[in-house]
Each structure stands twice: as C-alpha cells, then as structure tokens.
C-alpha cells in the first residue's frame, strides 16, 4: 500500500494530496490498472473518485488534481453588504418589488 497525505475535513470528507491523486491516475493511465483495483490498493472507498481524477487530469493536467473545495469565485460569496446602496440601485429594487406584487395580486384575483 502506498502512503500519501490524506486529511479529514471538518464535515467528515477525505481530502487527498495532489501526489496521491497523481499516483492513482498514473496507475490507471500508465500501468493499465482498473478502477476497482486502484481503489483496493489505495484504500479509496469509491471508483467514482478515481474516474473524476482521471477526467480532470485529461482536461486540465496536474492543475486539475488540486483541491478546489472552498475556493468559490462567486461575487455573491460572503456576507451581504451593510452599506446603503445608491439611489438608482434602491429604485431598481423597489420597482422590481412593485412588479412582483402586481403580478401576485393579479394571480390572486384569478
């Protein structure tokens, strides 16, 4: 059995190092091992994990094997803004609320 760094996240998920993932991908691509055999050899519970690593490796190279959990690029990440919005933004929001309420009232009448 190969020894590479693995960690447990606070939510109980296992995180594998890039070297560990790379070794699993090598076993599949270069050595021709099957997914089940790799899982048994490395102690990985599910073959889907290996398939995903191989897919990401083919699409992005070694960069695809890096951990991506917790790295969101969404502009909506984090707490909502506490500062006041501009008058134009507030006006747009209020118009949208009014339009929504008009539609809701129309649906209630039917």
N, C-alpha and C positions, 0 to 999 in steps of 0.2 A: 504494500500500500504506500502511496506517495504522501508526503507530509508537506502541506502548504498552509498558508494562513487562511483561516476561516473565522468569522465572528458572528455572534448573535446580535441582532438589533433589539432595541427595547420592546418591539412588538412581537418578538419571537421568530423573526425571519433570519435565515442564514445568509451572510454576506461572504462571498468568496473573493480571494485576491485575483488580480489580473493574471499572475503567474499560474495559479491553479486552473483558471478558465482556459488559458493558453495551452496548458498541458492536456486538458480534456479535448480541446479542438485538434491538437496535434495527433492524439490517439485516434481520432475519427478520420482525419484527412490523410495523414502520412502513414499511419500504421494500419488503417483499414478496420479498426475495431468497430463493433456495433454499439448503438446507444446503450442497450441493456448491460453489455459487458463493461463499458466505461463507468456506468453508474455503480455497478457492483464493485469494481476495482477502487473507485474513488470515494465510495460511500455517499453518493448523491441519491436522494430518495426518488427522483422523478426523471424520466428520459426527456421530458419536455424542456427541462433546463438545458440539457446538452444541445438539443435541437436549436434552441434560441441562441445559444452562444455561437454555434456554427453559422447560423443565419447572419447574426450580427457581424461575425468575423468576415464573412464573404462580402457583406455590404459596406463595412467601414474599416476593415483591417483591425489591428490591435486596439485602436481607439474605440471600437465598438464593444470591447470587452470591459471597458472601465465602468465603474459603478455610477449609475445615473439616478438612483433614488435620492430624493430630497434636493434636486437641482432643477427647480422649475424656472422657466424663462417667462412666465406669465406676468403681464403688467398688473394683474389683479391679486398678486401674491401679497400676503401680509395683512396688516390691519387696515380698516377703512380710514380715509382721510378725516382728520378732525378740523382742519381749517375750512373756513367758509368758501364755497365756490363762487365763481364770478356771477354777475347778474345774468349774463347770457346763458350760462350753464343751468342756473336755477330756473330761468324762464323756460328752457327746453324741457327740463324735468317736470315742471308744473303743467306745461302743455300736454306732455305725454300722459300724465296722471289724469287730466281732464278728458282726454280722448278715450282712455281706458274706462273711466267711469261712465262716459256717454254710451259706450258700447255695452257695458254691463247693464245699464239701465234699459237700453233697447232690448236686450236679451230677456230681461225680467218681464218686460211688457208682453212679450210673445207668449 
